[in-house]
Amino acid sequence: MWGIAGYRPEPVTTVAGLRGAHGDHLRSLVGRRLTRMRGLCYVGEGDRCATLPVVLEFAGERLEVAAAGFDRLFVSREELAGDPLPDTDDQDDPEREVAWADVARAELDVLLGATVAAVRVLEHDFRLAMVDGGLIEAWLLGGLELVFVSGRALQLVNVLDALELTVEAPGTGPWRRTALDLPGQDQRAPDRS
């Protein structure tokens, strides 16, 4: 997948699917400190290639995340160990070489060393007006939100085949959130603005 040999995470497209496949792993991040953020970055430029996976390390645990389409997340924990590189023929821009590097952005660096207090699944309100006047409306899987005891949240959001990393105040944005920090806990805030 993404031209990375051996990288074959299963996509999830629903909160229930994410909870079933990765709920225990995501809950295990609560109480752990974020120690490192790595991604495939463009050599010579330092910018992370947002269409390729990112790896977050938490004192003994790894979280590997990638996104595709409108609502697909790919979550894994040890499939990218050893820093495998993608085949250049499968990259968006094969002329630009990528290599694994720490994701270095001041707004992300403030989270290094911070302890995870909660993990939430993000869904966005998708609306499509039909030609016949009808309306299709659904909540689509949008990403993950890691809330830290410091009062900040790291949002890993699917932006049409790219994974955007932003630091926000917890609860920021037009998302419906489902908490994963305790087994069976479901806190949905239907923010429909």
N, C-alpha and C positions, 0 to 999 in steps of 0.2 A: 504494500500500500504506500502511496506517495513515493514509490520507487525505492523504499527502504527494505532491503532483504530481511525476511523474517518478521516484519511488522504487520500483524494481521489482527488488530483489535476489532471486536464486533461493534457495529453501530447501535446506538440506542436512540429512540425517537420519542419516548414518553417518560414521564416521571416514574411511573410504575416499573418500566423497563430498566431505568437507571437505578432505582432503589433495589430491584431484584438482583441485578447483575453486579452492582458496585456499592450498594448501601453500606455493607459492613466495612469495606475498605475506606469509603469516604468518612464514615463515623469514626474510624480509627485515627483520623487526623486531628480530631478534637483533643486539645491538651498538648499537642506537639508544636514545636517551634519550626517556623519556616527557615531553612538554612541556606537554600540555594534555588535560583531560577535559571534554567538553561533552555536554549532554543537553537534552532538552526539559523545562523545569521549570515548575512552576505559578507564575504571576505573583503576586507579593505574598507567597508562602509560601516560595519557594526550593527546595522539595523536587522532586527529579527524578521525572518521570512514568515509572515503571518499565516501563510497557507500550509505550513509544515508544523509538526507537533511541538509542544513545549513540555518541559519536565520540571516539576516542582519537587524539591526534596525537603522532607520534614524529619529530622532526627530519627532515622531508622525506617522511614516510609518514603515511597516515591509516588507521585501522581503524574501520569502522562496523559495529556489531553490534546485532541485535534478536533476540528469541526469540518462539516461539509454540508452542502445544500442549505435548505431553509431550517432544518430541525434535527440534524444528525450530530451527535457527539460520539467521540471515540475515546474511551477511558481505559487505561491500563496501568500496570504498576511496575513491571520489569521487562517489558518487551523492547525497550530502547537502551538497555544496559550495554555498556561498551561503546556508546556514541556511534552507532552505525550511520553511514552517510547515504543519501539517496543517489540513485543512478541519475546522472545529469540529463539523460534523455527524457526522464519523467518529470522534470521540474518545470514550473511555469515559465521560467526564463533560463534555459540551459547555458546561456552566455555568462550568467552570474554565478560564480562559485559560492557554495555555502559550506559552513563548518560549525560544529557545536561550540557555543560560547555562553558565558553568563549573560543573561539579559540585563543590560546596564542602562537603566533609566532612573533618574532621581526619584520619581514618584513611586516606583516599584521598590527601589532600594530601601526605603523607609520601613518596609515590611519585613526585611531580613532580621531574624531573631525574634520576631513577634510570635505569640502563641495563638493558635486557632481556638476560637470560642464556639463557633457554629459553622456548619456547612449547609448551604441551601441550594436547591435546584431552581433555576430561573426559567420562566415561561413567558413568551410574549404573545400579545393579542394580535392575531392575524385576521385581517378583514379583506375580502375581495368582492367588489361590486360586479355583479354579472350584467351582461348585455341586456338580459330580460328584466332587469330591475331587482333581481334577487340579490341576496347578500350571503356570502359564505363567511362564517366566523368560527375561529377555533383558537385554542391556546396551543402554541407550538413550543417544543423544547428549545430554549435559547442559550443555556449555559449553566455555569456554576458560580456561586458566590461564597467565598471563604471569609467569614467574619472573624476579626482578631480582637483580643482583649484590649488592644490599644484604641479601639473605637473606629478602626478603619476596616474596609472590606475590599478584597480583591475580587473583581468580577472577570471571569473568563467567558467571553460571549462570542457565540457564532454570528459572524457578520458575512453571510453568503460565502461559504467556503474558506473563510479566514477566521482566525481566533484572535480576538482583540482582548488585551489585558488592560484593565483600568483600575485605579484605586479610587474608591468612593466612600462616602459615609454609608454605614449599613442601611439598607432599605431604600437607597437612591435609585431612581429610574422607574420606568413604567412596567415593572415586572410583577408577575405573580410568583410568589416564593413558596417553596415547600422545604421545611427544615428537615435535615437528615441526621441531626446530632444525637438523637435518641431513637432506639428501635421503635417503630410503630408511630412515632410522632409525626403529625402532619399539620403544619401551620400554613394555610393558604390565605394569602391576602389578595383578593380579586381586585387589584387596582385597575379599573377600567375608566380611563379619563377621556 
